[in-house]
Amino acid sequence: MIAKPPFRERFLLWRNAWLMSPKFQRTSMRLPLLRRVAQGHAASMFGIITGFVYTKTLTAAVDLGIIARLASAPAGTADLAASAGLDLPAASRLLAAAAAIDLVEPLEGDRWTLGQRGAALAGNAGALAMIEHHKIFYDDLADPVALLRRGRGGGKLAAFWSYAEAAGRDEPASAADPATDAYSALMAASQPMVAEQMLDAHDFGRHRKLLDVGGGHGAFLAEVAARHPGLALALFDLPPVAEAARAVLDSRGLAHVEAHGGSFRDDPLPTGADLVTLVRILHDHDDAVVAALLAKVHAALPVGGTLLIAEPMAGTKGAEAMGDAYFGLYLWAMGSGRPRTFKAYVALLESVGFHHIREVETALPMVTRMVLARK
Ligand SMILES: C[S@@+](CC[C@H](N)C(=O)[O-])C[C@H]1O[C@@H](n2cnc3c(N)ncnc32)[C@H](O)[C@@H]1O
């Protein structure tokens, strides 16, 4: 006897048969209550189908200096056209498109100011840096089928993140790569929005010494130092990154922050900290690398010490698209790692001996979630 599929599966097949039926689609538009729902679904689907146009409108508005120019003062169409190097019809077309997605807003007399989205963007250096960075991700995604078929990496994102493909292929991390400056600058630009979430959600002041593993140029530690001047701080990253971090930290008056060079895949971690942070680190790596790194963190911590993992995660309610679609494909193109659920981290942490594993809520889980675990 063939077993009956479970209820959920039967329901989903029934629902999908209805949704696919042209008759149902027509009827739902005629019934007032269903029409609302159908319109909402249609609008969000249309947003996905046409989303690339909005992304490119945004890129053009940023690249042509329209967002930066309007951030300082309103301007007329002719002025914006001249400074952007566009003729009037092209500038008008772009401004109308940008207004439709709330990047700019028209004023009296053929003048413009920023829209709500444009204003929020103009004040966010991290988001602007990501818009620039996304050009290479966009190139990698030009043929998504080819990207999925050829396997992970092999494109521009993989070249940008010089350590990632090597980690995915289990080769040693490159120790003298000028590319580290480019990705570290990108990370530093987007770090303040992550640090703010973390510092608001957890009391770092109750720790004695913090070691930030994969700490880049020290942008996170600089934010921690500003809020908790009494906390001893140390950073660990690949040797060229740690060397650059030393210079950056010194120039910011943070000479007391230690910068250790090494690879967490090959070297032990420095000991002496009662709090270790892994900020946007683990999702870059495959499970074997992550399990080995977590075991090293466990070994480096004293009994009772704390590990804090911070990154966007898969299965985040309300931000599924960020965790699973954006990071899923981003990390695939980059050549290693995967977005993980909180549950997946619990299993990995327990497997190396951590306990008291819990999630600490952040205000914007889309930017970062936080997991705490104790040795
Ligand atoms: C995505 S960035 C995150 C940087 C920083 N934590 C932040 O959130 O801004 C990943 C960092 O991990 C470092 N990293 C990658 N592989 C490493 C390894 N094997 N050993 C030490 N650091 C490594 C990179 O150099 C980079 O600084």
The ligand as an SDF file (V2000), in Angstrom:
LIG
                    3D

 27 29  0  0  0  0  0  0  0  0999 V2000
   34.0340   38.7480    6.3970 C   0  0  0  0  0  0  0  0  0  0  0  0
   35.4700   39.3780    7.1330 S   0  0  0  0  0  0  0  0  0  0  0  0
   34.8580   39.9590    8.7120 C   0  0  0  0  0  0  0  0  0  0  0  0
   35.7290   40.9760    9.3410 C   0  0  0  0  0  0  0  0  0  0  0  0
   35.1990   41.5480   10.6690 C   0  0  0  0  0  0  0  0  0  0  0  0
   35.0290   40.5220   11.6720 N   0  0  0  0  0  0  0  0  0  0  0  0
   33.9230   42.3050   10.4500 C   0  0  0  0  0  0  0  0  0  0  0  0
   32.8480   41.8110   10.7740 O   0  0  0  0  0  0  0  0  0  0  0  0
   34.0070   43.4280    9.9250 O   0  0  0  0  0  0  0  0  0  0  0  0
   36.3230   37.8930    7.5750 C   0  0  0  0  0  0  0  0  0  0  0  0
   37.6570   38.1120    8.2670 C   0  0  0  0  0  0  0  0  0  0  0  0
   38.2250   36.8280    8.5830 O   0  0  0  0  0  0  0  0  0  0  0  0
   39.6010   36.8540    8.2940 C   0  0  0  0  0  0  0  0  0  0  0  0
   40.0790   35.4870    8.0030 N   0  0  0  0  0  0  0  0  0  0  0  0
   39.7460   34.6880    6.9670 C   0  0  0  0  0  0  0  0  0  0  0  0
   40.4130   33.5170    7.0490 N   0  0  0  0  0  0  0  0  0  0  0  0
   41.1770   33.5950    8.1510 C   0  0  0  0  0  0  0  0  0  0  0  0
   42.0800   32.7020    8.7720 C   0  0  0  0  0  0  0  0  0  0  0  0
   42.3300   31.4990    8.2380 N   0  0  0  0  0  0  0  0  0  0  0  0
   42.6880   33.0940    9.9190 N   0  0  0  0  0  0  0  0  0  0  0  0
   42.4600   34.3200   10.4610 C   0  0  0  0  0  0  0  0  0  0  0  0
   41.5830   35.2080    9.9230 N   0  0  0  0  0  0  0  0  0  0  0  0
   40.9650   34.8490    8.7880 C   0  0  0  0  0  0  0  0  0  0  0  0
   39.6890   37.7430    7.0640 C   0  0  0  0  0  0  0  0  0  0  0  0
   41.0020   38.2340    6.8340 O   0  0  0  0  0  0  0  0  0  0  0  0
   38.6740   38.8370    7.4080 C   0  0  0  0  0  0  0  0  0  0  0  0
   39.2650   39.8880    8.1210 O   0  0  0  0  0  0  0  0  0  0  0  0
  1  2  1  0
  2  3  1  0
  2 10  1  0
  3  4  1  0
  4  5  1  0
  5  6  1  0
  5  7  1  0
  7  8  2  0
  7  9  1  0
 10 11  1  0
 11 12  1  0
 11 26  1  0
 12 13  1  0
 13 14  1  0
 13 24  1  0
 14 15  1  0
 14 23  1  0
 15 16  2  0
 16 17  1  0
 17 18  1  0
 17 23  2  0
 18 19  1  0
 18 20  2  0
 20 21  1  0
 21 22  2  0
 22 23  1  0
 24 25  1  0
 24 26  1  0
 26 27  1  0
M  CHG  2   2   1   9  -1
M  END
$$$$
